[in-house]
Amino acid sequence: MNSTQPEPLLQPIRLGPFMLPNRIVMAPLTRFRARMPSRAPWELNAEYYRQRASAGLIVTEGALISPMAGGEYGAPGIYTEEQVEGWRLVTQAVHEAAGHIVLQLWHMGRQSHRDLLPGGAFPVAPSALPSDNVSRFPDGTTKPHSLPRALETEEIPGIVGEYRTAAERAQRAGFDGVEIHAANGYLIEQFLSDDANRRTDRYGGSVENRARFLLEVVKAVLGVWPSRQVGVRLSPGNTLGGIHHGNRWETYSQVVSALNQQYELGYFHLVEPHIKGASDAHEGGGAVVVSRHFRPLIKGETRLIAAGAYTREAADAAIAEGDADMIAFGRLFVANPDLPERFAKNAPLNPCDYSTFYTHDEVGYTDYPFFSEHVFEQAELRRQEPQSVQGPGSGEREEVGV
């Protein structure tokens, strides 16, 4: 790499109408900090995203598109005016900090529990088959997901319409775009799976039929947003939520090709099988690098964002080798609100406090230190110390939580 050029992650890139300052994406991170019972974002959420606005792009945690889309206590929604106003606090905070932010549209499908749905309703899914996951409750307990009911064919256009309405609300809330969550075992991926989807109507059977729901959702959202401001998140290696495929790579190759041929999307957000609950074995043998596998199918100005336990070095290599245009970081952004600055300065990283990932207050959410603040605080402490107690080399290396 030319020493006069910034490393790949720190180079600017155009995404649709936006020139982003770097290729570092804040991954969608469910944190369960919405105000309950309204599921509306509030000042705490606005501060959390403002702190991380130096990312080239922020993808928010999933926002539930309807009351029936839920399955976790504390997850935010985008189906009421109160929620729109709450998200407007977030977008204003990020834009005031010169950041770019898109809203992830989310329906959990069968990954839910009746106790978390209006009137104790059954979760909905393409088929009445159970998830293998659990819902968390505010008292710290978990319950296995409820057995869902299969959606009637005539109900499906109504859910597609909910995605469109959610996209409209996201626009009114001031977002720069939206991401359609079609990954991680939730409703859209349930339709894509020939194991979770046993339908015999036009939404089941062939890959084309199983992909119909996703393509209808994309078309509906593009009726609201310019195509270059819409992304789709896919997890071809995912097994979370009891998702299995007869041939996952053939399925996803057809899905990516169909989306790329029909729509000029802003980006595909692909999850690598480096995380818990993912299958990295290609049918026929050998590990798969998802971004490299699907890169040839993604044409034109559509960007490829890769996610999945990337280190800084692996991220730079993926961009330099042409496997991805941008890299999404999750846990590193949880603990390091100023992650791009730390990368630019080769600064140490804060460790994650895993015990606070899914709690409901500011601890482990907005209280992680910035590197610049840490350096200033340490310098001030050294200035106040008597010179006689400072040994040779004192203060040569600043460590944050290492």
N, C-alpha and C positions, 0 to 999 in steps of 0.2 A: 504494500500500500504506500502510495506517495505520502511522505511525511508532511507535506504542505497541505494535504487535503484532510478534511475531517474524516473520522471513521464512518463506515456506512450508516450506522444507526443515527449519527448526528447530522447527516446531510438532509437538506430540505427536499420535499417532494410535493407534487401537485396531486390533490385528490378532488376530482370534480372541479368546482369553482374555487377551491381553497388551496392556497400555498401553505403547506404545513412546515413548521420550522425544523422538525426532525421526524424520524421514522419510528419513534417510540410510541406505542399505543398502550393506553391504560385499558386492560382487559375488563370485561363486565364482571363485577365482583358483588355477588349477593351478600349483603351485610346485615339485613334485618333491622335497620335503624329508622324506618318510616314511622311517623306518628300513628299510633293506633287508638281507636279502631278505624280511623278515616283512611289509613294507608296513604296519607299525603306526606310528601317530603316537607322538611321544615329547615330552620336555620342551621341545625347541626349538619344536615346533609349538604346544604349549600357550602358550608365551610370546608367540609371534607373534599368536595370536588374542586373548590377554589384552590385549596392547597396543592392539588395535583394538576393544575391547568397548564403547566409547562410541558406536558405530554404533547406530542404532535397531534394526537387525537384521543379523546376520552370516549369510550363506549360505556354507557351507564349500566348499572345492574339492571336485570330484567324488570320491566314495568308490566304489571298484569293488565291485559286488555279488557277484562270484564270481571265482575264478582265471581263468576264461575271458573275463571282462569287460575285461581289461586290454589295454594297448597302449603304455604309457609307463613307463620305468624311474623309480622314485621316487614314483609316484602311490600314495596310500593306499588301503586296502581296508576293507570292513566285513563280512567273511565269516569271521573267526576270533575266538576269544575274546581273543587277544592284541591284536587290532585294537580290539575293544570296550574293553578296558582302556586302550589308548592314547587313544582318543577321549574316555574318561571324564576323563583328565587335561585335555583341552581344554575340555570342558564345565564342569568344576569351576573352571578358571581364569577362564573368561568369566563364569560366574555369580557368582563371588566379586567380580568387578569390576562387577556389576549389569548385565551384558549379556544379550542374547537371541541364540540361535544355532540354526540348523537345518542338517541334514546333507543334502547333495546326493547322490542315488542315481544311479550312473553305470554304463552298459554301453557300451563303445566300438564294439561290432560289428565292421564291416569295417575300421575305422581302427586296425589293429593289425598286428603282425608275428609270424610263427611263433616267432621266437627269444625272444619275450617271453611266450609262452603255455606252459602245462604240456605237457611231452612233445613240444614242437614242433608242437602241434595247429594246424590251420587256423583263422583267425578265422571267426566265423559272421555271417551277414547274411540279410536276407530273400531275396536272390538272389545268385548267384555272379558278381557284378560288382565291379570294382575301385574302390577309393578313388583319389583323385589326390593323397594326402597322404603324409607320411613319419612314421616313428617315430624318436625320439631314443634314443641309447644312452649309457651312462655315460662312454664314452671320447670323447664329443663328436661322434661320427659319426651319420649318419642313414641309414635304409634305406627305400625305398618300401614302403608297406603290402603285405602278402601278399594274393594273390587269396583271397577268402573262399569258404567252402562255403555253400550255401543250407541254411537250417534246414529240417528235416522238420516237417511240420505237428504231429506228435505231440510234438516237442521244445519247442514254444513254451510250453505251459502250465508246463513245468519252469522256464523263465526267468522267467515271471510269478511263480512261487513263490519264486524267488530274490529278487525285489524285495520280496515280503512278508517273507521271513526277514531281509533287510537292514533293513527298516523296524522289525522287532521288535528287532534288535540296536541300532539307533539309539535306540530308546526305553530300552533297558537302559543305554546309554552316557550317558544323561542329557540328550539333546537336547530342544529345545522344539518340534521338528517336523521334517519332512523336505520336501525339494524333489525332484521327479522331473525328471531331466534329459532333456528331449525335444527338445533343440536342437543346433545346431552340427555337424550331420552325423553324430551318433552313432546307436546302434542304433534308437532309437525314431523318429528323424527319417528313417532309412533306410526304415523301414516306411511312413512318411507320403508319401514321394516316389514318384510314379508312374514316375520314371526309374530309381531305385535298386531299386524293388520291382516285379518283373515276375511275381509269383506269380499262380497261377490258382486257388488254394484260397480259403478264407474270409478270408484275411489279405491278399488282393491284388485289384486291379481297381478297384472303386468307392472313393470317398472313405470311405464307411462301413466298407468292408472294410479299407482301409489304416489307418484310425484304430482298428480293433478292438484291436490289440495295446496301444496307449496306454490305451484305456479299460479294458482288462482289468487292466493294471498299476495304474491309479488305484484301481479297485475293490478290488484285493488290498491295496494300501497302506491304504485306508480301513477295511479289516478290522482294522487295528492301531491307527491314529491317528484321533482326531476330525477331521472334514473341515476344520475351520477351522485346523488345524495342519499342513495339507498344501498345498504349492504345486506348480505345474507351470511349467517354463521352456520357452518356445518361441521359435524364431528364424525368423519367416516370410520374412525376406529373405535367409536364409543360402544361400551357395553353397559353403562350405568342405566338404572331403571329397567333392567331386564331386557335390553335391546339386543336382538340378534338378527343376523341376515344369512340367507342362503349363500349369497355372494355379494358381500358389502362393497367390494371395489368395483364390480360391474354396475351395481345400483348407483353408486355415487358418481361414477364416470358419466353415466347417462344423465343424471340430474344436473351435474355441473355443465355438461355440454348443452343440454336443453336451455338452461338459464342463460348461458353465454350467447347462444344463438338467437334467443328471442328478445333479450333485454341487454342494454348497455349499462350494467350496474356500476356503482362506484367501486365496490370491492366484494370479494369473497373473503370471509374470515374462517380459516380452516384450523381445526384443533388437531395437533399432532398426537399420536398415541404414546406420549411420554408420561401420561398422568394416570392416576389410579382409575380403574374401571375402563381401560381401553385395550383393544386388541391390536397388536402391531404385526400380526402374522398375515401375510398375503395368502389367499388361497393359492396353493401351488408352492408355498414355501418362501421364506425370506422376509425380513423386516421391511416396512414401508415408511419412507419419509413422505408424509401426506402432501406437503407443499410441493415437493419435487415430482411426486406422482401426478398431481393434477395441474401443475404449471402449464404444460403444453395445451391444455384445454381452455385456458383463460386468455382471451385475446384482447387486442386493442388497448384502450386506456383503463380498463378495469384492473384495479390493484388486487394484489394477493397479500392478505395479512395472515401470518402464521402465529399460532399460540400453542403453549404446552411446555412449561418448565424450561424455557430457554435461559441459558446463561448469557451474559453479555458477549462472550467470545463466540458462542454458537450462533447468536443472533447476527453478529457482524458477518460471520462466515456465510450464513444463509442468504443475506442480502448481496454480499460480494459475489457469490456463486450464481446468483440469479434465481434462487429457489423461491424467494419472497421479496416483496417490496417494502413491507413494514413488519414489525414484530410486536406482538402483544405480551405484556408482562402483567402478572396478577399479584402473587405474593410479594414480589419486590416492591410493587406500588403500594401495597397495604402498609408496609413498614417504612417506606422511603418516599414521602410526598414530593420530594425534589429529585426524583430518580434521574432525569436528564442532566441536571447539574452535577450530580455525583458521578455519572458516567463521564461527563466532559472533564471533570477535575481528577478523575481516577481516585475518587474519595471512597473510604470504607462505607459499607452499607449497614443500616440498622437490621437486627434480626427480627423476625416475626414473633409475636406473642400469639400462638395458636389458640390459646384458651379464650381469647377475646374476639375471634373471627366472627362469631354469630351471637354476640350478646347485644344489648340494646341501649348502651349509653356511649359517652365520648371516650371512655377508656379503651385503648387499643384501636381507636377510630381516628380521632383528630389530635391526639396527644403525642404522636411520634415526632421526634426532633428533626428539624432541618439541619443539614450539615453546616451551613453558614452560621446558624444560631449556635450550634455546638462549638464551632471554632471560636466565635466571639466570647462565649461564656468561659471557655477554657483559658483564653488569653486574659480575660479579666481576672480570673482566679489567680493566674500566675503573676499578674501585675500587683495584686494585693499581697502576695506571699513575700516574706522577708527573703532578700537575695541569698542569705546564707544557707537556706534550706534547699536551694536549687542546685542539683549536681550537674556535672558535665553532660551535655546533650539533652538536658531536660526540655521536653516540649517539641522534640524533633518530629514526633509522629503522633497524629491525632487518631484515636480509634473510637468508633461509635458502636458500642455494644458488641465488640469483638473480643 
